[in-house]
Amino acid sequence: MAMMTRKGFRFVPYEAPEQTPFEKLFDIFQELITHTSGDFDEAIDWLRELDKEYELTDENYTIDDFIEDLKAKGYIREEFEDGDGQSNDGEDGQDGEDGNGNGTISITAKMERIIRRRALDQIFGKLKRRGAGSHKTGSSGRGDEHTGDFREYRYGDALEHISMTESLKNAQINHGIGNFSLSEEDLVVEDTHYKAQMSTVLMIDISHSMILYGEDRITPAKKVAMALAELITTRYPKDTLDILVFGNDAWPIPIKDLPYLKVGPYHTNTVAGLQLAMDMLRRKRNTNKQIFMITDGKPSCLRLPDGTYYKNSVGLDDYIVEKCYNMARQARKLHIPITTFMIAQDPYLMRFVRHFTEANKGKAFFTGLKGLGEMIFEDYESNRRKRLKG
């Protein structure tokens, strides 16, 4: 069967075994709603096109049936605007065809969570799940995560950490089986690791260059952000994650808005993004802090004190670049490492990222879009292993 190509998106036919008609369409719909930044109408238009090409439905189950099922399951909601400009959810019988207003359909919070979980499964699905989740610091002592090693009991150790099997074995060795007794000297506890808490800020470049030359860089970046958000909130609930986007300026976005993230007609104000990231981290109580930055690497904009913008899209501007290096040095003084995920291959931009990383003593990954999520997770895990003193 021929491959379908349109507007830079590529789809190949896939038949999943033992799926209901709804499940088959829902799997495709989740991918489409991510690509269209939460635009339901555009996603359904794409789905209808794919249906024509690959015959995804038949007379027993149509796209319209699928839409009704999405409503019934609480994944989408329909709103209408009446003549007074007030919106309602359509439960009063209005249906958009009565002339009172035009109905709009949007995804619900339930659907947003489904999209984040899908991103987590796509990017981190091969990783072994570890229950509640935690990160080792490299120091052992009274902690929460078992190391597999044993040591003698010390006053104040929690009773639940005592290994009865090892303690009874010691008692038999020390006192014999015939005259069995168990003393404090026989007790053995399983050693544990301390767990460090981490505060992370994820910066996402939404400048126009993130979709230039027919390459969609923003959708993979968005998926990584959703996966990382779902990972931290479910597996590392004591950690914090803040997300910001940067174009001409920088601003924070809530996790729930990630599916709707779009590239704008912006330049790249990397300095503004770093300033905001450091301001966010200064307010965090955790001692371990880090910044992740996903970008195509080219800073091209600064906001001047009078509120105007200094922009230069030609090459690398020395004035802008030096401001970036200064921000990297400031973060280093605050003990905030910056990990840059560079998703372009231009040699002069790679040199900039290397110098930027050297100024911060952070890390840089020069990567294509494939494997970006795995690389971020690996770095997140390694940065979390901080050694506690004392």
N, C-alpha and C positions, 0 to 999 in steps of 0.2 A: 504494500500500500504506500502511496506517495506521501512524502512529508509535507506538512502544511506550514507555510511561512507568511507572516503578516506583521507589519509594524515593528519588526525587530524581535517578536516572540516566536519561538519555535516549539511545535508540539509534535510528538510522535505517537502513533497508536499504541494503546496499552490495554490489555484485557486482564483485569484482576479476577482470579478464580473465586467462585462462590460469593459474589457480591449481589445484593439486591439492586434493582434499578436506582433507588434513591442513593444508596451507598456509592455506586459507581459515579453518579453525577456529582454527589457531594464532594468526593475526593477531587474532582476536576475543578469544581466551583471554588474550593478553598484556595487553590493555586491562582485562579483567575482573580478572585477578590483581593489577593495580595498584590498582584501585578497592577491592578487598576486602582490601588490605594483606597479600597473600600467603596468604590463606585459600583453600586449594585446593578444599575441599568447597563453600564458598559460591560460588566462581567457576564450578565445574562445575554447580551448581544453576542459576546464571544462564544458563549456556550451554545447558542442557537447556530452560529456559524460552524462550530465543531460538530454539532449534531447533523447538519446537512452533509458535511464532508465524510463523517465516519459512522453515521447512523447509530447514534448513541441511544436513541429512544425508538419506540414503536407505538402503534395505536393503543396499546394497553397502558402505556406510561409515557406521558409527554413532558415537555419542558414546563408547561403550565401546571401539570400535576406536581412536578418537582417544586415549583414556587409555592404552591399551596402547602406542601409538606414542610417546607422551610418555615412558613408562617406558623403552622400547627406545632412544630417542635421548638418554637421560640428563637429561631436563628435570625429572623428578619422581622421588622415591624413596618406597618404602613401608616402614614400620616396624611391628613387632608387639611387644607386651609380653607376656612369658610369665607363668606363674603366680608366679614369684619377683620380678616387677617389673623384670626385665631386658628390654631392647629388642634386637631384631635386625632385619635388613633384609629378612627374608622369604626369603632364599636357601636356607634349610634345609627348605623345603617347607611351612612354616606359612602359612596364607592367611587367618587371621582368622575363618574359618567352622568351625574345628575345635574351638572352645570354649576354646582356650588363651589367647585375648586378642583385643583389638580392634585392627585395623590402622588406622594413620593415614598419610596421604599429605602430603608437603610438597615444596616446590620445592627444587631443588639450586642449588649455587653457579653452575653453568653457566646455569641459568635466570635467576638474579639478574643475571648479566652481560648476557644477552639483553635483559632489561627495561631496564637502564641504556642499552644501545645504542639501543633503540627510543626512549627518552626523548630521547636526543641527536639522533636523526634527526627526531623530531617537532618539536623546538624549534629546533635549529640546522641542520636539514637543508638549508636554502636557502643556507647560507653556503659559500663556496668553501673547499675543503680546501687546506691549505698544507704538506703533508708532515709533517715532525716538529713544525713550529710554533714560533713564538717571538714576542716582542713588542719593538718598537723603543723606544728611550729618547729619541730626538731628537738624540743625539750620534753623530757618525760618527768612525771611527777603526779600530783593529784589532778587528774583531768577527766575527760569524758570518753576518749577514744582508746580502746585496748591496743597494746602494742604486740601482744603475743609473748612477751617476756615476763618473768616472775622475779620478785624480790621479797625480802623479809618484811614482816608486818611492822609498821611504825605507829606509834600512838597517834590517833586522829584519823587513820585510814577508814574509809567507809566500809561497813560490814559487807555490803553487796560486792565489794571488790575482792573479798577473800576467796581464794580458790580452795574449796573444801577437798577436792581430790588430791591436790598437791600437799595440803596441810595434813591430811590423814596419812599420806605416804610418809611424810616427815616424822609423824608421831610413831608409826610402826618402826621406822629405822632407829629413832632415838630411844624408844622405850620398850620395843619388843611387842609381839602380838599377845603373849601370855599375860602380861601386866599392862594392858593398854591404858594410856592417859594422854591427854592433849593439853599442852601448855602454850603460853603466848609465844615462846621461842619456836614452836613448831609451825606457827601460822605463816602462810605465804599469800601474798596478794599479786594480782596480775597488774603489771605496770600500765599506765595510761599516758596519753599525750595531752598536753595543753592544746586548746584550740584558739587560734587567733581570729579576730573579727576583722573584716575588710570593708572599706568604703570605696566604691568605684564610681567614677564618672565616665560614661561612654559618649564621646563626641562623634557626630555623624555629619560629614560634609554634604550639604544639599545645594551646592553651587551648580550652575548649568553644565559644567564640564562633566558632571557625574552621569550624564546621558548623551554626551557628544559622541560623534563618530559611530552611531548605531549600536553602541555598547551600553546596556542597562546595568549600571553599577549600583544604583540606589536600591533596587529590589533585594539583591543579596545582602547589602548592608542592613536593610530594614529587617530581613529575616534573622540576621545575626543578633540584632538588638532585641527582637522579640524572644528569641531562644535564650539569650543571656538573661533577660528579665524573668522568664519562666523558670530557668535553672536556679537563679539566686533566690527567688521568692519561695520556691518549693523545696529546694535541697539545702540552702544556706540561709534560713530565715533571719538569722542574726546579722547577716551582712546587709549593706545598703547599696542600692544602685540608683544613680540619677542619670538621666539621658538629656543631652542637649544637642541642638542642631546649629550649624553655623553656615551663613551665607555672607551677605553684607554685614550683618550683625549676628549675634548669638542669643538664643533663648532656650529655656528648658521646656521639655514636653513631658506630659504624663505618659506612663506606660500604655494606658488605654488608647492613646492617640497614635501609637506606632503603626497600626495597619493603614492609616490615612496619610502617612508621610509621603510628600512629593518633593521633587526637585523644583527650584524656582529660578527665575531669571537673575541669579545672583552671581557676584564675584565671591572670592573666598577670603573671609576675614578670620584667619587662623588665630591671630592675636586675641580677638574678642572671645573666641571659643575657649582659649586657654585661660583667659582672665576669669570668665564665668565659672569654668571648671574648678579653678583654685579657690574662688570665693565659696563655691558649694562645699568643697572639702574642708575649708577652714572651720565651718560650722559643725563638722562631724566630730563626735567624741572618740571614735576609733583611732587608735594610733597608726594603724596600717591603712594607707591610702594610695590610690593609683588612678591614672588616667589612661583610657584607651581612646585612640583617635583613628577613625576610618576615613581616609581621604585619598584623593588622587594626587595630593602632594604639593599643589602649586598655590601658595598664598599670593593674593593679588589685590588685597583691599585692606585699608585701615580707616577707622573712624577718628577724625581729628577732634581736638578739644572744642572747636566751634560748632561741632555737630555735622560738618560736611565730611565727605568721603574722599580719601586719596586712593585712586585706583590705577592699576597698571597691569594689563593682561599680556604684555609683550615680555616674554622671557621671565627672568626672576629679578625683581626690583630690589636693589641693594638696601634701600631704606626699609622696605617691608620685611625683607629677610632678616636684617639685623634685629628688628623688633621681635621677630619670632625667636631668634637665638636668646635674646634677653629674657623672654618668658620661660624658655626652657631652663635657663640658669636660675630664675626665681623659683621654679618648681623644685629644682634640685636642692636649693637651700631649705625649702620646706619639707624635704624628704618625701617628695611626691614623684615617683617614677612615671614617665610617660612612655607608653608602648604605642608606636605608630604602625598601623597596617596600611601600607602603601599599595594601592591597586592600579598603579600605572607603571610603565616600564621605561619612561624617558630617562636617559642617562643623567641629564642635568638636574632633573627632579630627584633622582635617586641620590645624587651627591648632596643635594640640599638636606634630604632626610637623614643622611649619615652624619652630616655636621650638626644638625639639630639634635640628633640622638646623642652625639658626643657631648654636646653642651649640657644635656640633662643627665647623662650617664644612665639612660634608659635602654629601651630595646626598639628595634625596627624589624618588621617583617615585610619583605618585598614579595608580594603575592599577586597572583591572578585572583579571580573571583572564586574559583573552585578551591575548596579547602579552607576558605577564610574562617568559617565558624570553628572548625577543629583547632586552628591555630590560636584563635582567641581563647578558647577553653583551656588549651594547654598552658597558655601564658597566665590565665587567671588562676589556674591551679598552682603553678609554680610560684607566683607572686604571693600566694596565700601562706606559704610555708615560712613563716617568720619565727626567728628564734627569740624566745623570751629570756630576759636576764633575771638572775636572782633566784 
